[in-house]
């Protein structure tokens, strides 16, 4: 599996690294990350800026 860096903005810029077989799987893993779900509940918006294969 490849490693993807997901750069996203949530109050400030962050980078998350995930192991995935495709960019789509990397996005799915990012969205299923517990903290991301907490942000939505708290009303904090987040947005994916960039995804790159490392």
ChimeraX attribute file (.defattr): number of C-alpha atoms within 10 A of each C-alpha:
attribute: neighborCount
match mode: 1-to-1
recipient: residues
	/A:1	8
	/A:2	12
	/A:3	16
	/A:4	22
	/A:5	18
	/A:6	20
	/A:7	16
	/A:8	18
	/A:9	14
	/A:10	13
	/A:11	10
	/A:12	7
	/A:13	12
	/A:14	12
	/A:15	15
	/A:16	12
	/A:17	17
	/A:18	18
	/A:19	16
	/A:20	17
	/A:21	12
	/A:22	14
	/A:23	18
	/A:24	11
	/A:25	14
	/A:26	24
	/A:27	16
	/A:28	12
	/A:29	15
	/A:30	20
	/A:31	13
	/A:32	11
	/A:33	10
	/A:34	10
	/A:35	11
	/A:36	15
	/A:37	13
	/A:38	11
	/A:39	13
	/A:40	11
	/A:41	10
	/A:42	8
	/A:43	8
	/A:44	12
	/A:45	12
	/A:46	15
	/A:47	11
	/A:48	16
	/A:49	12
	/A:50	11
	/A:51	18
	/A:52	12
	/A:53	15
	/A:54	9
